[in-house]
């Protein structure tokens, strides 16, 4: 439970900042999926150390955890991209709302993947 709380604290702070950057980029005319790609890379890069050290207190091999982290984020990115593509491009919903919901969905997905795959505890 403590991991989930820590993940939530890091996530709320970082995703709020990242969402405002996304909103600003789209306001300035950047296409929503391109803006999401840029902020996703920034957010994922910043998140590794915070999640490894603070959220999951991972003491395993950092390089293999980093490889798993990149793999997890590739799937998270694809999930986010598919959500935007489906609900904005195909169904016509406002990208601002779709991305806000996508952040929550992807964050939940990533928590599970981080806990049981990326920063798993060795027995």
C-alpha positions in Angstrom: 0.0 0.0 0.0 2.9 2.4 0.8 4.2 1.8 -2.7 0.9 2.8 -4.2 0.8 6.0 -2.1 4.3 6.9 -3.1 3.6 6.2 -6.7 0.5 8.3 -6.5 2.4 11.3 -5.0 5.1 11.2 -7.6 2.5 10.6 -10.3 0.2 13.4 -9.4 3.0 15.9 -9.1 4.8 14.9 -12.3 1.7 14.2 -14.4 0.1 17.5 -13.5 3.2 19.4 -14.6 3.5 17.2 -17.8 -0.2 17.7 -18.6 0.2 21.4 -18.5 3.1 21.2 -20.9 1.0 19.0 -23.1 -1.8 21.5 -23.0 0.5 24.4 -23.7 2.1 22.6 -26.7 -1.3 21.8 -28.2 -2.5 25.3 -27.6 0.5 26.5 -29.5 -0.5 24.3 -32.4 1.4 21.0 -31.9 -0.6 18.0 -33.0 -1.9 16.1 -29.9 -0.1 12.8 -30.5 3.2 14.6 -31.2 2.8 16.6 -28.0 2.0 13.5 -26.1 5.1 11.8 -27.5 7.4 14.6 -26.3 5.9 14.9 -22.8 5.8 11.1 -22.5 9.6 10.9 -23.1 10.3 13.7 -20.6 8.1 12.2 -17.9 9.4 8.7 -18.3 13.0 9.8 -18.2 12.4 11.8 -15.0 10.3 9.0 -13.4 12.9 6.2 -13.4 15.0 7.4 -10.5 12.0 8.5 -8.4 10.3 5.1 -8.9 13.4 3.0 -8.5 14.7 4.7 -5.4 11.7 6.0 -3.6 8.5 4.3 -4.7 9.7 0.7 -4.9 13.0 1.0 -3.0 14.5 -1.3 -5.6 18.0 -2.7 -4.7 18.4 -5.0 -7.7 20.5 -4.4 -10.8 19.8 -0.9 -12.1 20.8 -1.7 -15.7 18.4 -4.6 -16.1 15.7 -2.6 -14.3 16.3 0.2 -16.7 15.8 -2.1 -19.7 12.6 -3.4 -18.2 11.5 0.2 -17.5 12.0 1.2 -21.1 10.0 -1.9 -22.3 7.2 -1.1 -19.8 7.1 2.5 -21.1 7.0 1.4 -24.7 3.8 -0.5 -23.9 2.5 2.5 -21.9 3.3 4.8 -24.8 1.5 2.5 -27.2 -1.5 2.3 -24.9 -1.6 6.2 -24.7 -1.2 6.5 -28.4 -4.0 4.1 -29.1 -6.3 5.9 -26.7 -5.7 9.2 -28.4 -6.0 7.7 -31.9 -9.2 5.9 -31.1 -11.0 8.6 -29.1 -9.7 11.7 -30.8 -9.0 10.8 -34.4 -11.7 8.2 -34.9 -14.5 9.2 -32.4 -13.9 12.9 -32.4 -13.6 13.6 -28.6 -11.7 16.6 -27.4 -8.0 15.7 -27.0 -7.7 17.6 -23.7 -10.2 15.3 -21.9 -9.0 12.2 -23.6 -5.4 12.8 -22.6 -6.4 13.6 -19.0 -8.2 10.2 -18.8 -5.4 8.4 -20.7 -2.9 9.6 -18.0 -4.9 7.9 -15.3 -5.3 4.6 -17.4 -1.6 4.5 -18.3 -0.5 5.3 -14.8 -2.5 2.4 -13.4 -1.1 0.1 -16.0 2.4 1.2 -15.3 2.1 0.8 -11.6 1.3 -2.9 -12.0 4.0 -3.4 -14.5 6.6 -1.6 -12.4 5.7 -3.5 -9.3 5.6 -7.0 -10.8 8.1 -6.7 -13.7 10.4 -3.7 -13.6 11.2 -3.3 -9.9 10.1 -6.8 -8.7 11.6 -8.1 -5.5 13.9 -11.1 -5.7 13.2 -13.9 -3.3 
